[in-house]
């Protein structure tokens, strides 16, 4: 399942601690040092708290994933039972109950790019109204612009 990136290659995230949204770059940036080992946790650039890499989904991304999986599961079940015929079991796919595929998410260019002094090759994007201090995504060090 793919999610959209903004025009700079950034992916929207939501902190599981403060629920603040921001964006991190999808994959290593061109300036990342060769062989750099990324941590298994990231720090929220807005509140400074850490969480595992799989904990940063936005509510819109979670709802989209659930909708896509529901449609896929319904299609798989309908196909699996299509050929089942028995005196005791009958399966009919109700086309009116079939879930439509959700509209794809769109990622606007709506945030300001900032880079921490400790890991300048790993910028993030924050809402323009976000307030300092900011925190490094990779180590959690606080900084101001």
C-alpha positions in Angstrom: 0.0 0.0 0.0 1.4 3.3 -1.0 0.9 6.7 0.5 1.5 10.1 -1.2 4.5 12.2 -0.7 4.7 16.0 -1.1 6.6 17.5 -3.9 9.9 17.4 -1.9 9.5 13.7 -1.0 8.2 14.2 2.5 5.7 11.9 4.2 3.1 13.1 6.7 3.3 11.7 10.2 1.5 12.1 13.5 3.2 11.9 16.9 1.6 9.1 19.0 2.4 11.2 22.1 1.2 14.8 21.3 -0.8 14.0 18.1 1.0 16.9 16.4 1.5 16.4 12.6 4.8 17.0 10.8 6.6 15.4 7.8 9.7 13.4 7.5 11.6 12.6 4.4 10.7 9.3 2.8 14.0 7.3 2.7 17.5 8.7 3.2 18.1 12.2 1.8 20.8 12.7 -0.9 23.0 14.3 1.8 22.8 11.4 4.3 26.3 10.0 5.1 27.0 6.7 3.5 26.6 3.8 6.0 24.7 5.9 8.5 22.7 3.6 10.8 19.2 5.0 11.4 17.8 4.4 14.9 14.8 2.1 15.5 12.9 5.0 17.1 12.3 8.6 16.0 11.7 11.6 18.1 8.8 14.0 17.5 10.2 17.3 16.2 7.3 19.1 18.0 7.2 17.5 21.6 10.6 15.7 21.7 9.2 12.3 22.8 10.2 9.1 21.0 8.3 6.2 19.6 9.0 3.1 17.4 9.1 3.7 13.6 5.7 2.0 13.1 3.8 4.3 15.6 3.6 7.5 13.5 0.5 7.0 11.3 -2.0 9.8 11.0 -5.6 9.1 11.6 -6.4 9.7 7.9 -3.7 7.1 7.0 -5.1 4.6 9.4 -8.7 5.1 8.1 -7.4 4.8 4.5 -5.6 1.5 5.3 -8.6 0.1 7.0 -10.9 1.0 4.1 -8.5 -0.5 1.5 -8.2 -3.7 3.5 -12.0 -4.0 4.0 -12.5 -3.8 0.2 -9.7 -6.3 -0.4 -11.0 -8.7 2.2 -14.5 -8.6 0.7 -13.2 -9.2 -2.8 -11.1 -12.2 -1.6 -14.1 -13.7 0.2 -16.4 -13.2 -2.7 -13.9 -14.9 -5.0 -13.2 -17.8 -2.6 -16.9 -18.6 -2.2 -17.9 -18.0 -5.8 -17.6 -21.6 -6.8 -19.0 -23.1 -3.6 -22.3 -24.8 -4.2 -24.0 -27.1 -1.7 -27.5 -28.0 -0.4 -26.5 -26.7 3.0 -24.4 -23.6 2.1 -25.1 -20.9 -0.4 -23.1 -17.7 -0.8 -24.3 -14.7 -2.8 -22.2 -11.6 -3.1 -24.4 -8.6 -2.6 -23.2 -6.0 -5.1 -25.1 -3.2 -3.2 -23.1 -4.0 0.0 -19.8 -4.0 -1.8 -17.6 -1.2 -0.4 -16.2 1.2 -3.0 -12.5 1.7 -3.1 -11.6 4.8 -1.0 -10.3 7.9 -2.8 -6.5 8.1 -2.6 -5.0 10.4 -0.1 -3.5 13.6 -1.4 -0.4 15.2 0.2 -0.3 19.0 0.0 2.8 21.2 0.2 1.7 22.8 3.4 4.6 22.9 5.8 7.9 24.6 6.5 11.2 22.6 6.1 13.6 22.8 9.0 16.9 21.0 9.7 18.5 20.3 13.1 22.1 21.3 13.5 23.1 17.9 14.9 21.8 15.9 11.8 21.4 18.6 9.1 20.9 16.0 6.4 17.7 14.8 8.0 15.3 17.8 7.7 11.6 17.6 8.7 8.6 19.8 7.8 6.5 21.4 10.5 3.4 23.6 10.4 4.3 27.2 10.0 2.5 27.9 13.4 4.7 25.3 15.2 6.7 26.8 18.1 10.2 26.3 19.3 12.0 24.4 20.6 12.1 21.8 17.9 13.7 18.3 18.4 15.9 16.3 16.1 14.1 13.4 14.5 17.1 11.1 14.9 18.4 11.9 18.4 15.9 14.1 20.1 18.2 17.0 20.7 16.4 20.3 21.2 17.1 23.3 18.9 15.7 26.6 17.8 15.9 28.3 14.4 
